[in-house]
Amino acid sequence: MADAISTYNPNEQPQTEGVNHMHDLRLLSINQARKLLRIRHETMKGLIDAGRIGYIELEGRYKIPYQAIKKFISENTKVNSSVKTNDIEQDIRSIIFKK
């Protein structure tokens, strides 16, 4: 058993094409999506109503594709461009080498 555990490598395991992306096809309720984003229900509804997060309507209920959540996060992630890379590298060096 120890040999099997020590030689296990998930990258070498056979995989069916598309299995890894099945979670991307999930449909979330508004409540599930808002919990994932850690926002209020009204905020989630506002994002949907404003067209900022895509949805599918099934039997009168909104379902938010997991991919729509990922897209929203990707499109709305901001990077502070005023921070210079050299400053960060210098800070890292000073922490590592305790200058």
PyMOL CGO cylinders between C-alpha atoms (Angstrom):
from pymol import cmd
from pymol.cgo import CYLINDER

trace = [
    CYLINDER, 0.00, 0.00, 0.00, 2.82, 2.41, 0.86, 0.3, 1, 1, 1, 1, 1, 1,
    CYLINDER, 2.82, 2.41, 0.86, 4.37, 1.73, -2.56, 0.3, 1, 1, 1, 1, 1, 1,
    CYLINDER, 4.37, 1.73, -2.56, 1.10, 2.59, -4.27, 0.3, 1, 1, 1, 1, 1, 1,
    CYLINDER, 1.10, 2.59, -4.27, 0.79, 5.83, -2.33, 0.3, 1, 1, 1, 1, 1, 1,
    CYLINDER, 0.79, 5.83, -2.33, 4.40, 6.86, -2.95, 0.3, 1, 1, 1, 1, 1, 1,
    CYLINDER, 4.40, 6.86, -2.95, 4.12, 6.23, -6.69, 0.3, 1, 1, 1, 1, 1, 1,
    CYLINDER, 4.12, 6.23, -6.69, 0.71, 7.87, -7.18, 0.3, 1, 1, 1, 1, 1, 1,
    CYLINDER, 0.71, 7.87, -7.18, 0.89, 10.76, -9.59, 0.3, 1, 1, 1, 1, 1, 1,
    CYLINDER, 0.89, 10.76, -9.59, -2.45, 12.28, -10.62, 0.3, 1, 1, 1, 1, 1, 1,
    CYLINDER, -2.45, 12.28, -10.62, -0.87, 13.78, -13.75, 0.3, 1, 1, 1, 1, 1, 1,
    CYLINDER, -0.87, 13.78, -13.75, -0.18, 10.28, -15.04, 0.3, 1, 1, 1, 1, 1, 1,
    CYLINDER, -0.18, 10.28, -15.04, -3.70, 9.00, -14.44, 0.3, 1, 1, 1, 1, 1, 1,
    CYLINDER, -3.70, 9.00, -14.44, -5.90, 8.54, -17.53, 0.3, 1, 1, 1, 1, 1, 1,
    CYLINDER, -5.90, 8.54, -17.53, -8.58, 11.19, -17.76, 0.3, 1, 1, 1, 1, 1, 1,
    CYLINDER, -8.58, 11.19, -17.76, -11.67, 11.50, -19.85, 0.3, 1, 1, 1, 1, 1, 1,
    CYLINDER, -11.67, 11.50, -19.85, -11.65, 14.65, -21.93, 0.3, 1, 1, 1, 1, 1, 1,
    CYLINDER, -11.65, 14.65, -21.93, -13.82, 17.34, -20.39, 0.3, 1, 1, 1, 1, 1, 1,
    CYLINDER, -13.82, 17.34, -20.39, -14.15, 15.74, -16.95, 0.3, 1, 1, 1, 1, 1, 1,
    CYLINDER, -14.15, 15.74, -16.95, -11.95, 18.41, -15.36, 0.3, 1, 1, 1, 1, 1, 1,
    CYLINDER, -11.95, 18.41, -15.36, -14.22, 21.12, -16.70, 0.3, 1, 1, 1, 1, 1, 1,
    CYLINDER, -14.22, 21.12, -16.70, -17.54, 19.65, -15.58, 0.3, 1, 1, 1, 1, 1, 1,
    CYLINDER, -17.54, 19.65, -15.58, -17.63, 21.99, -12.58, 0.3, 1, 1, 1, 1, 1, 1,
    CYLINDER, -17.63, 21.99, -12.58, -17.49, 24.92, -15.04, 0.3, 1, 1, 1, 1, 1, 1,
    CYLINDER, -17.49, 24.92, -15.04, -20.88, 23.80, -16.35, 0.3, 1, 1, 1, 1, 1, 1,
    CYLINDER, -20.88, 23.80, -16.35, -22.57, 24.04, -12.95, 0.3, 1, 1, 1, 1, 1, 1,
    CYLINDER, -22.57, 24.04, -12.95, -25.57, 26.32, -12.59, 0.3, 1, 1, 1, 1, 1, 1,
    CYLINDER, -25.57, 26.32, -12.59, -25.88, 28.15, -9.30, 0.3, 1, 1, 1, 1, 1, 1,
    CYLINDER, -25.88, 28.15, -9.30, -28.90, 29.65, -7.62, 0.3, 1, 1, 1, 1, 1, 1,
    CYLINDER, -28.90, 29.65, -7.62, -28.74, 33.34, -6.80, 0.3, 1, 1, 1, 1, 1, 1,
    CYLINDER, -28.74, 33.34, -6.80, -28.17, 32.39, -3.17, 0.3, 1, 1, 1, 1, 1, 1,
    CYLINDER, -28.17, 32.39, -3.17, -25.30, 30.02, -4.02, 0.3, 1, 1, 1, 1, 1, 1,
    CYLINDER, -25.30, 30.02, -4.02, -23.68, 32.61, -6.30, 0.3, 1, 1, 1, 1, 1, 1,
    CYLINDER, -23.68, 32.61, -6.30, -23.96, 35.40, -3.76, 0.3, 1, 1, 1, 1, 1, 1,
    CYLINDER, -23.96, 35.40, -3.76, -22.46, 33.18, -1.05, 0.3, 1, 1, 1, 1, 1, 1,
    CYLINDER, -22.46, 33.18, -1.05, -19.59, 32.33, -3.38, 0.3, 1, 1, 1, 1, 1, 1,
    CYLINDER, -19.59, 32.33, -3.38, -18.94, 36.04, -3.98, 0.3, 1, 1, 1, 1, 1, 1,
    CYLINDER, -18.94, 36.04, -3.98, -19.72, 36.88, -0.33, 0.3, 1, 1, 1, 1, 1, 1,
    CYLINDER, -19.72, 36.88, -0.33, -22.19, 39.60, -1.25, 0.3, 1, 1, 1, 1, 1, 1,
    CYLINDER, -22.19, 39.60, -1.25, -25.78, 40.39, -0.28, 0.3, 1, 1, 1, 1, 1, 1,
    CYLINDER, -25.78, 40.39, -0.28, -28.76, 39.02, -2.21, 0.3, 1, 1, 1, 1, 1, 1,
    CYLINDER, -28.76, 39.02, -2.21, -29.75, 42.53, -3.32, 0.3, 1, 1, 1, 1, 1, 1,
    CYLINDER, -29.75, 42.53, -3.32, -26.23, 43.17, -4.63, 0.3, 1, 1, 1, 1, 1, 1,
    CYLINDER, -26.23, 43.17, -4.63, -26.32, 39.94, -6.62, 0.3, 1, 1, 1, 1, 1, 1,
    CYLINDER, -26.32, 39.94, -6.62, -29.72, 40.82, -8.11, 0.3, 1, 1, 1, 1, 1, 1,
    CYLINDER, -29.72, 40.82, -8.11, -28.38, 44.27, -8.97, 0.3, 1, 1, 1, 1, 1, 1,
    CYLINDER, -28.38, 44.27, -8.97, -25.41, 42.77, -10.82, 0.3, 1, 1, 1, 1, 1, 1,
    CYLINDER, -25.41, 42.77, -10.82, -27.75, 40.49, -12.76, 0.3, 1, 1, 1, 1, 1, 1,
    CYLINDER, -27.75, 40.49, -12.76, -30.21, 43.29, -13.54, 0.3, 1, 1, 1, 1, 1, 1,
    CYLINDER, -30.21, 43.29, -13.54, -27.36, 45.55, -14.71, 0.3, 1, 1, 1, 1, 1, 1,
    CYLINDER, -27.36, 45.55, -14.71, -26.08, 42.81, -17.03, 0.3, 1, 1, 1, 1, 1, 1,
    CYLINDER, -26.08, 42.81, -17.03, -22.78, 42.50, -15.21, 0.3, 1, 1, 1, 1, 1, 1,
    CYLINDER, -22.78, 42.50, -15.21, -23.28, 38.79, -14.45, 0.3, 1, 1, 1, 1, 1, 1,
    CYLINDER, -23.28, 38.79, -14.45, -24.88, 36.47, -16.96, 0.3, 1, 1, 1, 1, 1, 1,
    CYLINDER, -24.88, 36.47, -16.96, -27.73, 34.15, -16.06, 0.3, 1, 1, 1, 1, 1, 1,
    CYLINDER, -27.73, 34.15, -16.06, -30.05, 31.53, -17.48, 0.3, 1, 1, 1, 1, 1, 1,
    CYLINDER, -30.05, 31.53, -17.48, -33.73, 31.49, -16.68, 0.3, 1, 1, 1, 1, 1, 1,
    CYLINDER, -33.73, 31.49, -16.68, -35.11, 28.01, -16.02, 0.3, 1, 1, 1, 1, 1, 1,
    CYLINDER, -35.11, 28.01, -16.02, -38.72, 27.51, -15.01, 0.3, 1, 1, 1, 1, 1, 1,
    CYLINDER, -38.72, 27.51, -15.01, -38.96, 31.11, -13.85, 0.3, 1, 1, 1, 1, 1, 1,
    CYLINDER, -38.96, 31.11, -13.85, -35.79, 30.96, -11.73, 0.3, 1, 1, 1, 1, 1, 1,
    CYLINDER, -35.79, 30.96, -11.73, -32.45, 32.57, -12.38, 0.3, 1, 1, 1, 1, 1, 1,
    CYLINDER, -32.45, 32.57, -12.38, -29.49, 30.22, -12.62, 0.3, 1, 1, 1, 1, 1, 1,
    CYLINDER, -29.49, 30.22, -12.62, -26.00, 31.67, -12.76, 0.3, 1, 1, 1, 1, 1, 1,
    CYLINDER, -26.00, 31.67, -12.76, -23.42, 29.65, -14.69, 0.3, 1, 1, 1, 1, 1, 1,
    CYLINDER, -23.42, 29.65, -14.69, -20.24, 29.13, -12.71, 0.3, 1, 1, 1, 1, 1, 1,
    CYLINDER, -20.24, 29.13, -12.71, -18.38, 30.42, -15.78, 0.3, 1, 1, 1, 1, 1, 1,
    CYLINDER, -18.38, 30.42, -15.78, -20.28, 33.73, -15.47, 0.3, 1, 1, 1, 1, 1, 1,
    CYLINDER, -20.28, 33.73, -15.47, -18.96, 34.12, -11.91, 0.3, 1, 1, 1, 1, 1, 1,
    CYLINDER, -18.96, 34.12, -11.91, -15.40, 33.41, -13.06, 0.3, 1, 1, 1, 1, 1, 1,
    CYLINDER, -15.40, 33.41, -13.06, -15.79, 35.89, -15.95, 0.3, 1, 1, 1, 1, 1, 1,
    CYLINDER, -15.79, 35.89, -15.95, -17.16, 38.58, -13.60, 0.3, 1, 1, 1, 1, 1, 1,
    CYLINDER, -17.16, 38.58, -13.60, -14.23, 38.15, -11.23, 0.3, 1, 1, 1, 1, 1, 1,
    CYLINDER, -14.23, 38.15, -11.23, -11.71, 38.17, -14.07, 0.3, 1, 1, 1, 1, 1, 1,
    CYLINDER, -11.71, 38.17, -14.07, -13.17, 41.28, -15.72, 0.3, 1, 1, 1, 1, 1, 1,
    CYLINDER, -13.17, 41.28, -15.72, -13.48, 43.21, -12.47, 0.3, 1, 1, 1, 1, 1, 1,
    CYLINDER, -13.48, 43.21, -12.47, -10.18, 42.40, -10.81, 0.3, 1, 1, 1, 1, 1, 1,
    CYLINDER, -10.18, 42.40, -10.81, -8.13, 45.55, -10.47, 0.3, 1, 1, 1, 1, 1, 1,
    CYLINDER, -8.13, 45.55, -10.47, -4.37, 45.79, -10.16, 0.3, 1, 1, 1, 1, 1, 1,
    CYLINDER, -4.37, 45.79, -10.16, -2.78, 48.76, -8.46, 0.3, 1, 1, 1, 1, 1, 1,
    CYLINDER, -2.78, 48.76, -8.46, -0.66, 50.15, -11.29, 0.3, 1, 1, 1, 1, 1, 1,
    CYLINDER, -0.66, 50.15, -11.29, 0.93, 52.77, -9.05, 0.3, 1, 1, 1, 1, 1, 1,
    CYLINDER, 0.93, 52.77, -9.05, 2.98, 50.07, -7.30, 0.3, 1, 1, 1, 1, 1, 1,
    CYLINDER, 2.98, 50.07, -7.30, 6.25, 49.59, -9.13, 0.3, 1, 1, 1, 1, 1, 1,
    CYLINDER, 6.25, 49.59, -9.13, 7.57, 46.06, -9.66, 0.3, 1, 1, 1, 1, 1, 1,
    CYLINDER, 7.57, 46.06, -9.66, 11.09, 47.12, -8.66, 0.3, 1, 1, 1, 1, 1, 1,
    CYLINDER, 11.09, 47.12, -8.66, 9.78, 48.34, -5.30, 0.3, 1, 1, 1, 1, 1, 1,
    CYLINDER, 9.78, 48.34, -5.30, 8.09, 45.00, -4.67, 0.3, 1, 1, 1, 1, 1, 1,
    CYLINDER, 8.09, 45.00, -4.67, 11.21, 43.08, -5.64, 0.3, 1, 1, 1, 1, 1, 1,
    CYLINDER, 11.21, 43.08, -5.64, 13.28, 45.29, -3.34, 0.3, 1, 1, 1, 1, 1, 1,
    CYLINDER, 13.28, 45.29, -3.34, 10.80, 44.72, -0.49, 0.3, 1, 1, 1, 1, 1, 1,
    CYLINDER, 10.80, 44.72, -0.49, 10.95, 40.96, -1.04, 0.3, 1, 1, 1, 1, 1, 1,
    CYLINDER, 10.95, 40.96, -1.04, 14.76, 41.01, -1.02, 0.3, 1, 1, 1, 1, 1, 1,
    CYLINDER, 14.76, 41.01, -1.02, 14.81, 43.05, 2.18, 0.3, 1, 1, 1, 1, 1, 1,
    CYLINDER, 14.81, 43.05, 2.18, 12.46, 40.57, 3.86, 0.3, 1, 1, 1, 1, 1, 1,
    CYLINDER, 12.46, 40.57, 3.86, 14.45, 37.56, 2.69, 0.3, 1, 1, 1, 1, 1, 1,
    CYLINDER, 14.45, 37.56, 2.69, 17.86, 38.97, 3.47, 0.3, 1, 1, 1, 1, 1, 1,
    CYLINDER, 17.86, 38.97, 3.47, 16.65, 41.08, 6.46, 0.3, 1, 1, 1, 1, 1, 1,
    CYLINDER, 16.65, 41.08, 6.46, 18.46, 44.23, 5.38, 0.3, 1, 1, 1, 1, 1, 1,
]
cmd.load_cgo(trace, "trace")
